[in-house]
Amino acid sequence: MKNSVIQTPVLIAGGGSVGLAIAIELGSRNIPCLVLEQSDRPAEHPRATALNARSMEFIRRWGLVDAIRAASAPPDFPHTALYCTALNGFEVARVERPDHGGSRASSISPESAQRCNQIWTDPILCAAARKFDCVDLRFRWRFEALEQTDDVVRVTATDLADGERYVIEAQYLVDCTGAHTPIRRALGVALGGGEGMTYHVSAYVRAPNLWDHHDKGKAALINFVGPGGIWRNLVSLDGRELYRFGLRGKEFYDNTEAIDVPKLFREIAGDKAPFEVISVGRWTARNVVADTYQVGRVFFAGDAAHLNHPASGLGLNTGLGDATNIGWKLAATLSGWGGAGLLASYDAERRPIAARNVAHAERMNKNDRGQKPPAEIVDDSPAGAQARTQMAERIAAGLKQKFVTNGLALGYSYAGSPICAVTEDPAPPDSVSEYIPSTYPGVRAPHVWLSQETSTLDFFGDGFTLLAFTSDKDAAAQIKAAFDARKAPLRVETLSEPAVRALYERDFVLVRPDGHVAWRGDEAPADPLALVDRLRGAA
């Protein structure tokens, strides 16, 4: 073992999407961090593909929108969700999602959801993290063990290139090592919830212009309905030729090498469509959340903190929400203006969001898993037509909630958080599919276009932002003075647009670095210093 000790303020274990996102969050605030990643390159087998509008808003703030769009499905590729017996069979149901994809913005977000698999997303995030001098990326380094005291986390890691072991001392450790994390297990943190594990195999397939060989048109997500239920799906990865062909069942998982993938693919795609199987992998799905997101100076994020079935595409998006939440709080603490309770609010805010998203994924997966179509559903007969109609009616109730999730993506709230102002106003209603703009403390501040290129969301990120919709400069000055007294960063923006004021609901709206509303009012708070102390976790 090397005698020298590597020291860093923040150690990030795991250099996937979530770990890299945290590195970007810290790097953009000039906070040194060290990222350890056991692999030497991005994954070659596809994983998460969907980036929802909220994740794209984070990516917008990091200046990576153009790169992600360029790596995503073409702008005109529809994000349609389809149920059918086969591509050359019968259609059962479909959901169109016109607000997804391309460069189209909407009234609720400056960014549209994209389809960019982690095969391409991770290299973009990695390149962005490398641009910060304070970010140290070490690939082919494996976590071995940890111990922590009240003052430090001490990690043993191996450089796999030469087999040497090193000791790394960090003030904080963020575990982003994924579902099989050794860190969470070493600290005795359990996962709770869910109804057990489901078993899956996915084949990475190249099938150029597949839509030329059937009449269903282009679609992003295709579920195949047959006498055995809904156990096969096809996910478009690039909107051109690459797909993930999924099979559900323990019989596939236990005998992956024996699966005749070409035969099964021809059953859903037909005999005339040319294709190539690139790779085959197996995986399990659970709907669970860690019992805690923090043990001392160690925090859990992404798949190390929560796991869910990919129904509704919530896993990676929930993880990116973790990254932006813990990122600014670590930066504030290490910069000296974050209070003693700021980091503890990470668990209080993010764990309920994960529980909400995991529960939704379980409901949607159960809805599909529970379908038992009759054998005649594939037949070209009156009985077959009736079976397909009945199946469409059974799955219709969950169809919109599964594939249209603006409420989950944009409407989640940290109301009740110890670092959000208390309010007596009624909270906005909770919804899966519908996003309801609000400035209720804890929710994401609403998007409004201020010009053709500038959104209100573009004000948020570095520190706190006070949006003032009044000429009362004294009130804004009182708030600014309180932030200055605590050495907490605050940007004041005075806006006069009536439409923006109407949507923001108050004369003053104070927004956190992660874009969530911290406080609102029509006059200065009675005790500005007390408010600032609450918002920075020092109350």
N, C-alpha and C positions, 0 to 999 in steps of 0.2 A: 504494500500500500504506500502511496506517495505520502511523504511527511508533510508537505505543504497543504494548507487548508485554504480552500476557495471560499471567499466571503461575498455575499450578495444580499441586498435588502429583500428581494423576492425571488424565490425559487419556484418555477413552474414545472411540474413533473407531467410530461406529455405534450408533444408538439403537434397535435392535430388541430382542427379548426378552432376549438374553444381555447386551448392553450395559446395558440398564435394570436387569437383575438385579445386575450388578456395582455399579451406582450405588446401588442399595438396600443392598447389603452394606456399601459404604463409608459411605453416609449414616447407616445405623443405628449406625455406630461413630464418627460425627462426623469423618470424613475428607473434606475438600473434594475435589471432582472436577468435571470439565467434560466433558459429553457432546456430541459433534458428530454430527448426523444430517442427511444430505443431503435427505431427503424432508421434507415439511411435515405429514404425517399418516400414521397407520398404513396398512399395505397394504390395498388394497380387494379384491385377489384372494387366495383362501385359500392358506395354506401349511400349516405343521404344526398338527395338531389334538390329538394324544395327549399328555397329561401323565401320566406314570406315578406310582406311589405315592411314589417318592423325590422327584420334583419337587414333588409336592403336600406333602411334608413340609417342603421349603424354603418353599413358599408359606404353609404353616401358621405357620412361624417369622416370616415377614414380616407376618403378620396379615391375609392376603388370601384366606383359604380361602372365606369367605362370598361374596366378590365373584366369585371364579372359579367356584364352584358355581352361582351365580345366572346366570352367562353360559354355563354348560355345558349339555350335553344334559339333559333332565328326569331326575329321580332314578330313575324307573322305566324309562328307555329302556335296553334291553339292549345290551351291548357285543359282541354276537354277531359272529363272523367266519363268512362264508358263501361257499361255492363253488357256482355253479349255471350252467346254460346260458343262462338269462335269467330275469328275475323272473316271467314267465309261462311259464317252461319247466321244466326238471328240476333238482332239487337233487342235488348231487354229494357235498358234505361240509359239515360245520359244526363250529364250536367255540364253546361257551358260556363266558362269563367272568363268573360271578356276583359275583366280588370286585371288579369294576370298576363305577364309576359311583355316583351317589347319595351319601348321607352315611354309608353303611355303613363301619364300620371292621372290621379283621380282627385275628387274633391276631399278625400280623407287622407291621402298620403302623396308626397312628392315622388314616391317610388312604387313601382309595381312589382309583384312577386315574380321571381325568376326561377328557372330550372337550370341549376349549375351544380353538377355532382361534385363531391369532395375530391374526386380525381383531379379536377381543375381548380376548385375553390382553394384547397390547401396550398398549392404552389403560389397562388396570388397573395394569400395572406402571409406566407413565408417570405416572399420577396418584399412585402411591405414592412414586415417586422425587421428584416435585415437592414433596412435603411436607417434605423435608429442606432446611433453609436452606443447608447446605453443598454441595448438588447443583445445578449450573448446567446446565440443558438448553438447547441451542441447535439448533433445527430450521432447515432450509434453510441449513445450513453444510456446505461441501464440503471434504474433505481434498484438498490439492494436492501437498505434498511434505514430506519430513522429513530431518533430519540429527540425529545424536546424538554426544555426547562422553561421557566417563566420568562426567560430572556431570549432564547434562541432555539431554532430547529436545526438539528445536526443530521445530515443525510450522508450515507455511504453510497457511492455510485461507481460503476465500472465503465471505463472507456473501452468499448468492444473492439476498437481498432488495434489496441496493443495489450488489452487484458489488465491494464493497471487500474487499481482502485483509488478513489479520491474521497476526501471528506469535504463536504460543502456545508458551510454554516450560513443560515439565512434567518432574517427576522421573521419572515412569513413564508409558508409553503402553500401553494395551491395545487391540489391533486386533480389533474386532467387526464389521468392514465386510463380512463374508460371503464367499461363494464366489469372487467376482471381486475380492477385495481388492487394491487397488493397493499397500498397505503391505507385505504379505508378498512380493509380486513385486519391489518396490523393494529389499528387503533380500536378495533372492536365495535365498529359502527355497522349496524344491521340495516337491511332494506325492508320496508314494510309496504303492505297493500297488495292488490292484485289477486288474481284467481289461479295462479300457476303459470307455467311456462308453455310457450308454443314453439314448435320446431320448424325450421325453414331451410330451404336450399335455394340459392339463386345462381343462375347462369348469366354470365356476361356475354351478350350476343351482338354480332354485327349483322344487320339485315338492311342493306341500302334500299331506300324508297319502298319500304314495306307496304305503304298505303297504295301503291300502284297495283297490288295483287289482291285487293279486296275492296268492298264498297262502303266501308265504315268511315272513311276519311281519316285525317290525322287526329291523334288523341295522345294526351300525355300519360294517362292512367287507364289501363284496361283490365277489368276483372272478368274472368271467364266463369260462366254459370253452367253447370252440368249436373247430371244425376248424382254425382258424388258431392255436390255442394259447390262452394266458391273456394277452391283450393289452389288456383293458378292465377297469376296476374302478369301483366307486361307493363313495364315502366319505361317510358322514353327518357333517355339520359341527355341526348344532345339535339333532339328534334331533327335529326338527319338519318343516322344509321345505327346508333348504339342503343342497346336496351338492356334492362335487367329483367330476366324471365324468372319469376318466383314460383316456387312450389312449397305448399304447406303440408306437413305430415311427418311424424316421427319415423315412418318407414323410409322416407327419403333421407332424412337426417342421419339415420343409423347406417344407411347403405349408399352413401353418396357416390362412391366409385362405380356402383352397379347401375346407376340411373342411365337410361337411354334418353339423354337430353334431346338429341335430334328428333327422335320419334315423338316425344311429347311436344316439342316446338312445332312440328308439322301438324299435329292435331289441332293446334290453335291458329296456325298461320297458313295452312294449306301446303300442298305439295309443290306449287310453282314458285313460291317465294324463295330466292336464294338467301342463304344465311351461313354464318360461321360462329361456332361456339369458341369464345376466347378463353374463358376460365369458368370454373365452377367452385362455389364456396358454400359453406353451411353456417348457420347462425341461429341463435335462440332469441326469443322475445319475451320480456316480462314487463309488467306494469307496476313498478315499484319506485319508492322514494326513500332516500336515506333518512334515518331517524334524526339525524342532526347534520347540519352543513358545516359545523365547526367543532374542532377539538383543540383547545388551546390556540396555538399559532398556525394550525393546519386547517385549510378550507377545502371543500369539495365542490367541483363544478362539472357541468356537462354530464356525460354518462357515468362518471364516478359518483354523481349525486342522485341521478334519476334515470330510469330506463322505461321506455314505453314502446308498444307496438307501433310500427311506422304509419298506421292509419292516421290520416290527416297531416302527416309530415311534420310532427311537432318536436321531435327529438333534438336535432341540431339547432332549430330556432330557439328552443328553451335554453339550450346551452349557451348560445350567443347572448341571450338575455342575462344569464349568470355572469358572463364575462364583462359586460358593460356595467353591471352592478358592483361586482367586487373590484373592478379595475379602478374606478374613481375613488372608492373608499380606501383602498390600499394607498393610492397616491396622496389622498388628503391626510391620512395618518402619518405617512412617512415624510410629508412636507411640513408637518407640525401643526396644521390647523384643524385636523380631524380630532374629535373628542374621543374619550376612552370608550364610549359606547357605540361608535360609528361602525366598527367592523362587526359587532354583534348583530347589527340590523340586517346584515346579509342573510342570515338564516331566517330572521323574522319576515323578510320581504320575499325572498326567492323560493323558499320551501313551499309556501302555500300555492305559488304559481305553478310549480312543478306538480303538486298534488292535483291541481285543477286540470292541467293538461294531460297528465297520466290517466286520470279518471275518464276524460273525454276519449282518449285513444282506446281505452278498454271498452267503453260503450260501443264505439264504432266497430272495433274488431269483433266484438261479440255479436253485433248485428249481422255481420257477414258470416261469421262462423256458424251462427245458429240457423242459417238457411238450409233447408233440405228439399231441394227441387225434386219433383217427380221425374221418372225416367223419360217421359214423353216430352219434356221441355225442349229437347233438341230436335223433335220431329216436325216435319212440314205437314201438319195435319191440324184439324180443328182442336183436337185435344192439346196439341203442342202450343197452338196460339193461345188457348185459354190458360195453360200453365205459365206461359211467359207473361201474360197480363197479370195473373195473380202474383207472380214473383215480383214484377215491377211495382205493384201496389205494396208488397211487403217491405221492399227495400227503400221505397220512396220516402218514408218518414225520416230515415236517417241520412238520405242522400245529400241534402243541402248542408246539414250539420257536419258531415264528414268532409266535404270538399270546399265549402265556402265558410271560412273561419276568420273573418275580419274581426269579430268580437274577441276571439282568443288571441289573435295576433296583435291587435292595436288597443284593445279595451281592458287589458288586465290592469289591476290596481294594487297599489301598496297602501291603501287606506287602512288606518289603524297602526301603521308602522310607528315605532318610537321616534323616528326622525322626520315625520310629517306632521304638520300642524293639525291640531284637533279642530273639528268643525261640527256644528250642530245641523248643518244642511243635510238633506237626504242624499245618499250616494246614488250615482247613476245606475240604472238597471243593468244587471249582468246578462250578457248574451254571447252565444257561441258564434253566430253568423253575422250579426249586425254590430257595426261599430257606432257608438253614440258619443259624439264629441262632448268633452266636458273639461273643466279646469278644477274639478273636485280634487283636493289634496291627495296625492298618491297616484293619480292617473297620468298617462302620457299626455303632454301638452298638445293641443290640436295643431294640425297643419293648416296653414292658410297661405296662398300665394301672395307675396308682397310685390313681386314683379314677375316677368316671364321666367326668370331663372332662380329667384330667391324665395324660399319658404321660411315661415316662422321657425321651423325646426333647425334652420341653418344658424340660428343664434346660439344654439345650445351645444355644450360639449366641454369647453375648457374649465369653466368654473360654474358658479351660479349665475343666472340671468334674471334680472328684474325687468319685466315688460310693464311700462307705464302708459296708460291710456288717458292721461290727464295732464294738465299744465301745472299741477300742484308739485312744484319742484322741491318744496320743503319736506314732504313726506318721503320722496325718493331719496333725498339727502340724508334723512334720519336712518333709513335702512342701509344706505351705503356706508354711513359712518359706523354703524354697528358691525358690518362685515369687516371694515378696515380695522376696527379695534381688535377683532379676533384674527386678523391677518388671513381671512378667508376671501378668496377671489370672487368678485361680483362685477358683472357687466350690466349696465343700465341702458335699456333701449326704450326710447319714447316713440310711441306709434299713435297716429291720429286717424287711421282708417276706421270708419264706423262699423264696417262688416267684421273687421278683426276684433274690435272691442265687443261686439255682440256675441261672437263665438267664445271669447275669453271670459265673458260674464262679470268681470270685476275691473276696477280701475287699476289695480296692481296685481300682477301674477308673478310669483317667484318660482323659477324653474331650476331644478337640480342639474348637475353635469350630465346625468343620464337621460335628460329630457322629460323627467316626471315632475309634476307640480308639487312643490313643497308647501306653499302657502299662497293665499289670495285674500284680498280685502279691498275696500273702497277708501281706506285711509291708512295711515301708518299704524303699525301695531302699537299697542299700549306700552310694551316694553321691547324695543327692537333687539336689545342685547340678549334678552331671554329667548326670543324667537331664534336668533342666530345660533345660540348655544344648543337649542333643541335640534335644529336642522343639521348641525355638524356633529351631533352625538355627544354633546357635553352637558346636557341638561341633567 
